[in-house]
Amino acid sequence: MGQLVNGIWEDSWYDTRKSGGRFVRSTQTFRNWITPDGSAGPSGSGGFAAESGRYHLYVSYACPWAHRTLIFRALKGLTDHITISVVHPDMLSDGWTFDDSFAGATGDTLMGHRFLREVYLAADSQMTGRVTVPVLWDKQTGAIVSNESAEIIRMFNTAFDGITGNSDDYWPEPLRDEIEAVNARVYSDVNNGVYKAGFATTQNAYDEAAGELFSALDWLERRLADNRYLLGDRVTEADWRLFPTLARFDAVYHGHFKCNRRRLVDYPNLWAYTRELYQWPGVAATVRPDHYIRHYHYSHETINPYRIIPIGPVIDWSEPHGRG
Ligand SMILES: N[C@@H](CCC(=O)N[C@@H](CS)C(=O)NCC(=O)O)C(=O)O
């Protein structure tokens, strides 16, 4: 694993020395928005109009951030309008690669590159930063629109509605403030919280992250006792941002990241809720345990130096959820 510095690939693991053993996720570099008419969005520059077939999404089935974008692509009827390439689950010294020898890894179906970093360099030959998935690519201008999943799902939520005729809204105006508040805690303590626990290199950093994670799961469990979804009776972006972490919890985070106070299946409401979201039309195909179990255990040498892939818990996703 590594990063680009002035266009040159440097192979290095996350440096937690300056942050007291804490993992600090860096912010993303490409922050433009696709809009219905190509006008500029909340950040970046304009020129990215919603058009069928114009955009390509680079993803990993292992990555929870990329997973959100795949879910929104499915929910919003965008599979015929936005093409995808899926990287190999192993992220080693070359970062994400387009080796297509793992079932479901497609290679770079658009440009035929070997490494994801080449996609970044095609957009900016002097790029400095991490080479992450997801990446939303504009075929027309040869630019990266965005590599920030939180913003890609907002674009997918509305930008293509005129093309797809799908106006389902997962970020409804009256609920936005509350969605933001739930997202903030879920991001910090759950989505990123599992990484903070797993990548901690001091006991203190781990204790802090694991404590916050399980307090947040207890809070979510209580919330879902009286509410079908996080915001009440309507599924929103907040649910789809939580789901990828819950889907990986028992198979990956519980063991590999030492998030083991409880398993997801020990929380009756959260577990039934996760099954309901899994069973939502189009969602199951985005959940690839083969990719995420392989990715985490094989790629994180500092955590699992012998790269043994565990046998894993048996998880019955098809059990009726009984909610609603
Ligand atoms: N804020 C980004 C985070 C993306 C991210 O960190 N992706 C991970 C995979 S789960 C990655 O590609 N990491 C490679 C690296 O850090 O070098 C987003 O939500 O899109």
The ligand as an SDF file (V2000), in Angstrom:
LIG
                    3D

 20 19  0  0  0  0  0  0  0  0999 V2000
  -13.4130    9.4320    2.2520 N   0  0  0  0  0  0  0  0  0  0  0  0
  -13.2480    8.4140    1.2290 C   0  0  0  0  0  0  0  0  0  0  0  0
  -12.4750    7.2320    1.7980 C   0  0  0  0  0  0  0  0  0  0  0  0
  -12.1540    6.1740    0.7600 C   0  0  0  0  0  0  0  0  0  0  0  0
  -11.1390    5.1430    1.2930 C   0  0  0  0  0  0  0  0  0  0  0  0
  -10.4320    5.3980    2.2710 O   0  0  0  0  0  0  0  0  0  0  0  0
  -11.0690    3.9600    0.6360 N   0  0  0  0  0  0  0  0  0  0  0  0
  -10.1050    2.9550    1.0430 C   0  0  0  0  0  0  0  0  0  0  0  0
  -10.6290    1.5570    0.8550 C   0  0  0  0  0  0  0  0  0  0  0  0
  -11.8250    1.0610    2.0560 S   0  0  0  0  0  0  0  0  0  0  0  0
   -8.8890    3.0320    0.1540 C   0  0  0  0  0  0  0  0  0  0  0  0
   -9.0050    3.0060   -1.0570 O   0  0  0  0  0  0  0  0  0  0  0  0
   -7.7160    3.0910    0.7710 N   0  0  0  0  0  0  0  0  0  0  0  0
   -6.4550    3.1190    0.0830 C   0  0  0  0  0  0  0  0  0  0  0  0
   -5.4390    3.9400    0.8220 C   0  0  0  0  0  0  0  0  0  0  0  0
   -5.7650    4.5450    1.8520 O   0  0  0  0  0  0  0  0  0  0  0  0
   -4.3080    3.9670    0.3510 O   0  0  0  0  0  0  0  0  0  0  0  0
  -14.6120    8.0200    0.7320 C   0  0  0  0  0  0  0  0  0  0  0  0
  -15.5310    7.8940    1.5650 O   0  0  0  0  0  0  0  0  0  0  0  0
  -14.8010    7.8670   -0.4690 O   0  0  0  0  0  0  0  0  0  0  0  0
  1  2  1  0
  2  3  1  0
  2 18  1  0
  3  4  1  0
  4  5  1  0
  5  6  2  0
  5  7  1  0
  7  8  1  0
  8  9  1  0
  8 11  1  0
  9 10  1  0
 11 12  2  0
 11 13  1  0
 13 14  1  0
 14 15  1  0
 15 16  2  0
 15 17  1  0
 18 19  2  0
 18 20  1  0
M  END
$$$$
